Amino acid sequence: MVVVFVGVALLAVLLGLVLGRVVRRQNRMGPVDGAGREWINVEDVTGPAITLAALLLAFMLVQTYSSFQRAEEHAATEAATVLTEHQSTDLLAEPQRSAVRGDLVCYARAVVALEWPAMADGGSDESTTYWEEQVRAQLAAAADQDTARLSVSGLVDLEAARSTSRRERIAEVEPAVPGALSWLIELTALSALVLMGVFTWHLRPLVRGILVGTVVVLVVMVVVGVRELDTPFSGFVALEPSAMRATLAEIDAPAAPLPCDPTGVPVPA
């Protein structure tokens, strides 16, 4: 999509230059008529259009950057909660203690190896959901023991916080700016580029080239940046599961065999 926009932006500039050449032929005396009066005030045409395009692009940039930051925060909170939850299993009795620890390790592995690539494609991972359900089942089993109810209540709160962070992380896969609005804003920016090409016809070629070229580069940079930030789990600036990897580095040392492979996929018992 970025390549498409760059191509369309270049076509918009070319259209503006062609129209500007037509205007120049019809006004050989420059931006004034025979009586020396300016036939059009260029700033009255290009100024509002460029200002509107800049404001709309700034709105998109703020929205997408906020979404990018939220995705990063949710991923970090989730990883920290998994670590705390794993450490808190010391309060549980066996066999739930070992079971919950193993399920949390498998969950973290699945997030890193499976769910992150799935989010890059706009989805989530079933194996991650499976380990999430296994943790809840083990906590429910531990709660059935009267002596464990007090210790389980804290773990249930942590599990709820972890689940919420995961849901919010996955929710950031959706675009922060609706598609129709995004295209409307980008069309406004393209219209401003056309106007720049048309109503700078009276400038010297070098000055005109620098002016139009600078505006084109700025618009393309902002649009490319917005599109990259709007997909926080893919692209050139994609978030990495570094927080969850750090959690795995602290907890991925079980004494017993785990019920999953290194990527978090469940293995037969």
VOPAGU-2260 file (C-alpha; in pm, 1 decimal, decimal comma):
REM VOPAGU-2260
SITE   aa  ch    i         X         Y         Z
SITE  MET   A    0       0,0       0,0       0,0
SITE  VAL   A    1     287,9     236,6      70,3
SITE  VAL   A    2     428,3     180,1    -279,0
SITE  VAL   A    3      84,4     250,7    -424,7
SITE  PHE   A    4      59,7     579,9    -237,6
SITE  VAL   A    5     407,7     688,3    -345,9
SITE  GLY   A    6     316,0     611,0    -706,9
SITE  VAL   A    7     -12,0     801,0    -681,1
SITE  ALA   A    8     167,5    1095,2    -515,9
SITE  LEU   A    9     410,4    1114,7    -806,8
SITE  LEU   A   10     119,7    1103,7   -1052,1
SITE  ALA   A   11     -52,7    1383,5    -858,3
SITE  VAL   A   12     259,1    1598,8    -881,4
SITE  LEU   A   13     292,3    1522,2   -1252,5
SITE  LEU   A   14     -72,2    1616,5   -1306,1
SITE  GLY   A   15     -16,4    1941,7   -1119,7
SITE  LEU   A   16     289,2    2026,1   -1327,9
SITE  VAL   A   17     106,2    1954,1   -1651,9
SITE  LEU   A   18    -190,5    2168,1   -1548,0
SITE  GLY   A   19      50,5    2436,1   -1434,5
SITE  ARG   A   20     213,2    2437,0   -1778,2
SITE  VAL   A   21    -128,5    2485,5   -1935,9
SITE  VAL   A   22    -198,1    2777,5   -1704,4
SITE  ARG   A   23     141,1    2927,7   -1782,7
SITE  ARG   A   24      71,2    2919,0   -2157,1
SITE  GLN   A   25    -255,6    3101,0   -2101,5
SITE  ASN   A   26     -91,0    3364,9   -1881,2
SITE  ARG   A   27     238,7    3444,0   -2046,8
SITE  MET   A   28     266,4    3774,6   -1862,5
SITE  GLY   A   29     298,3    3591,9   -1531,8
SITE  PRO   A   30      61,9    3611,5   -1236,5
SITE  VAL   A   31     -67,3    3954,8   -1347,0
SITE  ASP   A   32    -305,2    4068,0   -1618,7
SITE  GLY   A   33    -254,3    4342,6   -1873,3
SITE  ALA   A   34    -339,9    4612,6   -1619,4
SITE  GLY   A   35     -74,6    4486,2   -1381,2
SITE  ARG   A   36    -324,2    4325,6   -1144,7
SITE  GLU   A   37    -255,4    3986,4    -995,1
SITE  TRP   A   38    -497,1    3741,0   -1154,1
SITE  ILE   A   39    -494,6    3510,3    -853,6
SITE  ASN   A   40    -348,4    3509,8    -506,9
SITE  VAL   A   41    -161,9    3181,6    -491,1
SITE  GLU   A   42    -161,6    3168,6    -112,6
SITE  ASP   A   43    -541,5    3194,4    -108,0
SITE  VAL   A   44    -558,8    2864,8    -297,7
SITE  THR   A   45    -266,0    2657,8    -176,7
SITE  GLY   A   46    -249,3    2784,2     182,3
SITE  PRO   A   47    -582,2    2648,8     314,7
SITE  ALA   A   48    -544,1    2321,5     124,1
SITE  ILE   A   49    -194,6    2254,8     254,9
SITE  THR   A   50    -295,8    2355,9     607,8
SITE  LEU   A   51    -594,5    2119,9     599,2
SITE  ALA   A   52    -380,9    1835,0     467,2
SITE  ALA   A   53    -117,2    1898,0     735,4
SITE  LEU   A   54    -376,5    1899,9    1015,7
SITE  LEU   A   55    -539,3    1578,7     894,2
SITE  LEU   A   56    -205,0    1403,6     855,7
SITE  ALA   A   57    -106,6    1519,9    1205,5
SITE  PHE   A   58    -433,3    1374,1    1338,0
SITE  MET   A   59    -353,4    1039,6    1175,1
SITE  LEU   A   60       0,0    1044,5    1310,0
SITE  VAL   A   61    -115,8    1109,0    1667,7
SITE  GLN   A   62    -379,4     835,1    1652,0
SITE  THR   A   63    -148,6     570,5    1508,4
SITE  TYR   A   64     141,5     655,5    1737,8
SITE  SER   A   65     -87,6     630,4    2039,2
SITE  SER   A   66    -201,8     287,0    1921,3
SITE  PHE   A   67     160,7     180,3    1872,2
SITE  GLN   A   68     247,5     290,9    2225,0
SITE  ARG   A   69     -53,4     110,1    2372,0
SITE  ALA   A   70      43,3    -212,3    2196,2
SITE  GLU   A   71     394,2    -186,1    2340,7
SITE  GLU   A   72     261,3    -116,0    2690,8
SITE  HIS   A   73      12,3    -404,5    2681,8
SITE  ALA   A   74     284,0    -647,0    2568,2
SITE  ALA   A   75     516,2    -532,4    2848,4
SITE  THR   A   76     239,1    -556,6    3110,4
SITE  GLU   A   77     145,6    -904,0    2992,1
SITE  ALA   A   78     503,9   -1028,4    3014,0
SITE  ALA   A   79     552,0    -879,5    3361,6
SITE  THR   A   80     227,5   -1037,0    3480,5
SITE  VAL   A   81     330,0   -1380,0    3350,1
SITE  LEU   A   82     656,0   -1352,7    3543,9
SITE  THR   A   83     477,8   -1247,6    3863,7
SITE  GLU   A   84     219,6   -1521,0    3818,7
SITE  HIS   A   85     492,0   -1781,9    3771,5
SITE  GLN   A   86     669,8   -1666,3    4087,2
SITE  SER   A   87     343,4   -1665,4    4283,7
SITE  THR   A   88     283,5   -2035,0    4213,5
SITE  ASP   A   89     506,0   -2106,3    4515,2
SITE  LEU   A   90     187,2   -2057,8    4716,5
SITE  LEU   A   91      18,0   -2352,2    4545,0
SITE  ALA   A   92      41,1   -2712,7    4645,7
SITE  GLU   A   93     141,2   -2991,5    4411,1
SITE  PRO   A   94      44,5   -3102,9    4153,2
SITE  GLN   A   95    -110,9   -2767,2    4056,1
SITE  ARG   A   96     212,4   -2578,3    4123,7
SITE  SER   A   97     412,9   -2765,3    3860,0
SITE  ALA   A   98     118,9   -2774,3    3619,4
SITE  VAL   A   99      58,1   -2399,0    3631,6
SITE  ARG   A  100     429,0   -2325,8    3594,2
SITE  GLY   A  101     455,0   -2549,7    3292,1
SITE  ASP   A  102     144,9   -2400,0    3132,9
SITE  LEU   A  103     276,2   -2046,5    3186,0
SITE  VAL   A  104     606,5   -2133,6    3020,8
SITE  CYS   A  105     420,8   -2287,2    2726,0
SITE  TYR   A  106     199,3   -1979,9    2708,4
SITE  ALA   A  107     500,5   -1748,2    2693,2
SITE  ARG   A  108     661,2   -1965,0    2425,0
SITE  ALA   A  109     343,1   -1960,4    2219,6
SITE  VAL   A  110     315,9   -1581,4    2244,5
SITE  VAL   A  111     670,1   -1536,5    2114,4
SITE  ALA   A  112     679,4   -1804,1    1844,7
SITE  LEU   A  113     317,4   -1830,1    1730,4
SITE  GLU   A  114      96,5   -1538,7    1828,5
SITE  TRP   A  115     337,0   -1263,5    1727,6
SITE  PRO   A  116     354,3   -1383,6    1363,2
SITE  ALA   A  117     -23,8   -1437,0    1372,0
SITE  MET   A  118     -77,0   -1075,7    1479,5
SITE  ALA   A  119     138,3    -960,6    1189,2
SITE  ASP   A  120    -130,4   -1116,7     968,3
SITE  GLY   A  121    -409,7    -956,9    1169,8
SITE  GLY   A  122    -509,8   -1253,8    1388,5
SITE  SER   A  123    -427,6   -1443,5    1705,5
SITE  ASP   A  124    -304,4   -1793,4    1793,5
SITE  GLU   A  125    -508,9   -2090,9    1907,9
SITE  SER   A  126    -222,9   -2256,5    2096,8
SITE  THR   A  127    -180,5   -1945,0    2310,6
SITE  THR   A  128    -550,7   -1953,1    2390,3
SITE  TYR   A  129    -520,4   -2323,2    2478,8
SITE  TRP   A  130    -249,7   -2258,5    2740,7
SITE  GLU   A  131    -451,8   -1969,5    2876,0
SITE  GLU   A  132    -743,0   -2208,9    2932,3
SITE  GLN   A  133    -512,9   -2467,6    3089,1
SITE  VAL   A  134    -385,7   -2217,9    3346,2
SITE  ARG   A  135    -743,2   -2129,7    3441,0
SITE  ALA   A  136    -836,9   -2497,2    3470,9
SITE  GLN   A  137    -543,4   -2563,1    3704,8
SITE  LEU   A  138    -631,8   -2262,4    3920,5
SITE  ALA   A  139    -989,9   -2385,5    3941,6
SITE  ALA   A  140    -863,9   -2725,8    4051,7
SITE  ALA   A  141    -644,8   -2563,0    4316,8
SITE  ALA   A  142    -938,9   -2357,0    4440,7
SITE  ASP   A  143   -1130,1   -2679,0    4511,0
SITE  GLN   A  144    -886,4   -2740,6    4794,7
SITE  ASP   A  145   -1006,5   -2540,7    5095,0
SITE  THR   A  146    -653,2   -2476,3    5216,2
SITE  ALA   A  147    -554,9   -2321,7    4880,7
SITE  ARG   A  148    -839,4   -2075,9    4831,8
SITE  LEU   A  149    -656,2   -1777,3    4984,8
SITE  SER   A  150    -342,1   -1829,3    4775,2
SITE  VAL   A  151    -541,9   -1895,6    4458,3
SITE  SER   A  152    -733,7   -1567,7    4486,8
SITE  GLY   A  153    -417,0   -1366,4    4423,4
SITE  LEU   A  154    -325,6   -1582,6    4126,2
SITE  VAL   A  155    -675,0   -1542,8    3985,4
SITE  ASP   A  156    -633,7   -1165,3    3996,4
SITE  LEU   A  157    -299,1   -1192,3    3816,6
SITE  GLU   A  158    -451,7   -1425,1    3558,4
SITE  ALA   A  159    -731,3   -1176,2    3495,4
SITE  ALA   A  160    -477,3    -895,6    3450,6
SITE  ARG   A  161    -270,1   -1107,6    3211,9
SITE  SER   A  162    -578,1   -1202,3    3010,0
SITE  THR   A  163    -684,9    -838,0    2985,0
SITE  SER   A  164    -339,5    -733,5    2865,1
SITE  ARG   A  165    -344,8   -1001,7    2600,4
SITE  ARG   A  166    -688,5    -900,6    2473,2
SITE  GLU   A  167    -585,7    -536,0    2457,3
SITE  ARG   A  168    -262,3    -627,1    2279,6
SITE  ILE   A  169    -452,9    -822,6    2016,4
SITE  ALA   A  170    -704,1    -537,1    1981,6
SITE  GLU   A  171    -423,8    -304,4    1867,6
SITE  VAL   A  172    -393,0    -514,2    1550,9
SITE  GLU   A  173    -695,7    -325,7    1417,3
SITE  PRO   A  174    -618,1       8,6    1245,8
SITE  ALA   A  175    -632,5     310,1    1475,2
SITE  VAL   A  176    -781,0     518,3    1192,4
SITE  PRO   A  177   -1075,5     368,8     995,4
SITE  GLY   A  178    -990,4     280,6     638,2
SITE  ALA   A  179   -1239,0     521,3     477,8
SITE  LEU   A  180   -1112,5     812,2     687,8
SITE  SER   A  181    -752,7     718,9     613,7
SITE  TRP   A  182    -813,9     726,6     238,7
SITE  LEU   A  183   -1003,6    1055,3     269,3
SITE  ILE   A  184    -710,0    1217,2     447,9
SITE  GLU   A  185    -460,8    1081,7     197,7
SITE  LEU   A  186    -672,8    1206,7     -93,8
SITE  THR   A  187    -673,1    1549,9      69,1
SITE  ALA   A  188    -293,6    1537,9      83,5
SITE  LEU   A  189    -278,4    1432,6    -282,5
SITE  SER   A  190    -508,8    1721,0    -378,0
SITE  ALA   A  191    -272,7    1960,9    -202,9
SITE  LEU   A  192      14,6    1821,6    -411,0
SITE  VAL   A  193    -181,0    1883,6    -731,5
SITE  LEU   A  194    -251,0    2241,4    -624,9
SITE  MET   A  195     116,9    2293,3    -546,3
SITE  GLY   A  196     205,2    2186,9    -899,6
SITE  VAL   A  197     -60,6    2404,9   -1061,2
SITE  PHE   A  198     -29,6    2731,2    -871,8
SITE  THR   A  199     348,6    2754,4    -856,5
SITE  TRP   A  200     379,6    2775,1   -1235,3
SITE  HIS   A  201     507,3    3135,0   -1223,0
SITE  LEU   A  202     810,0    3046,0   -1009,5
SITE  ARG   A  203    1152,4    2973,7   -1152,5
SITE  PRO   A  204    1203,5    2603,5   -1232,4
SITE  LEU   A  205    1466,9    2553,0    -963,3
SITE  VAL   A  206    1261,0    2725,0    -691,6
SITE  ARG   A  207     949,7    2541,1    -804,1
SITE  GLY   A  208    1127,4    2207,4    -801,8
SITE  ILE   A  209    1266,2    2261,5    -451,9
SITE  LEU   A  210     928,7    2378,2    -315,6
SITE  VAL   A  211     717,0    2102,7    -469,3
SITE  GLY   A  212     979,7    1835,6    -407,3
SITE  THR   A  213    1009,3    1925,5     -38,5
SITE  VAL   A  214     633,1    1912,6      12,4
SITE  VAL   A  215     610,6    1578,2    -168,5
SITE  VAL   A  216     887,5    1426,0      43,4
SITE  LEU   A  217     727,2    1549,1     367,3
SITE  VAL   A  218     382,0    1419,1     273,3
SITE  VAL   A  219     517,6    1080,3     166,3
SITE  MET   A  220     727,0    1050,9     483,8
SITE  VAL   A  221     428,0    1125,0     707,5
SITE  VAL   A  222     196,3     885,8     521,5
SITE  VAL   A  223     456,4     608,1     523,1
SITE  GLY   A  224     519,6     666,9     894,2
SITE  VAL   A  225     147,1     659,0     969,9
SITE  ARG   A  226      96,1     334,2     780,7
SITE  GLU   A  227     391,8     172,9     956,4
SITE  LEU   A  228     273,3     279,0    1301,4
SITE  ASP   A  229     -80,1     164,0    1220,6
SITE  THR   A  230      48,0    -195,2    1192,1
SITE  PRO   A  231     250,9    -226,5    1516,1
SITE  PHE   A  232     324,7    -597,8    1471,4
SITE  SER   A  233     445,9    -588,8    1111,5
SITE  GLY   A  234     649,6    -366,1     882,8
SITE  PHE   A  235     980,0    -186,7     927,8
SITE  VAL   A  236     903,7     -57,8    1279,3
SITE  ALA   A  237     725,2    -368,6    1404,3
SITE  LEU   A  238     728,2    -438,1    1776,6
SITE  GLU   A  239     924,6    -742,5    1889,3
SITE  PRO   A  240     819,3    -974,7    2175,6
SITE  SER   A  241    1129,4    -870,5    2367,1
SITE  ALA   A  242     946,5    -835,7    2700,6
SITE  MET   A  243     807,7   -1188,9    2680,6
SITE  ARG   A  244    1147,7   -1322,1    2572,6
SITE  ALA   A  245    1296,8   -1162,0    2882,7
SITE  THR   A  246    1030,7   -1332,6    3093,7
SITE  LEU   A  247    1109,9   -1667,0    2931,8
SITE  ALA   A  248    1478,4   -1617,6    3009,8
SITE  GLU   A  249    1388,3   -1605,0    3379,1
SITE  ILE   A  250    1131,5   -1882,3    3398,9
SITE  ASP   A  251    1213,5   -2126,9    3117,7
SITE  ALA   A  252    1418,2   -2370,6    3326,4
SITE  PRO   A  253    1172,9   -2640,4    3439,9
SITE  ALA   A  254    1291,2   -2950,6    3618,1
SITE  ALA   A  255    1021,7   -3170,4    3459,3
SITE  PRO   A  256     937,7   -3209,9    3088,1
SITE  LEU   A  257     696,1   -2948,3    2958,9
SITE  PRO   A  258     368,4   -3029,3    2782,5
SITE  CYS   A  259     476,1   -2830,4    2476,8
SITE  ASP   A  260     758,3   -2803,3    2226,8
SITE  PRO   A  261     996,1   -2499,7    2213,2
SITE  THR   A  262     743,2   -2304,4    2006,4
SITE  GLY   A  263     456,1   -2358,9    2250,8
SITE  VAL   A  264     267,4   -2617,8    2046,8
SITE  PRO   A  265     106,3   -2881,9    2277,8
SITE  VAL   A  266     265,8   -3226,2    2267,5
SITE  PRO   A  267      88,1   -3555,0    2341,4
SITE  ALA   A  268     105,2   -3660,1    2705,2
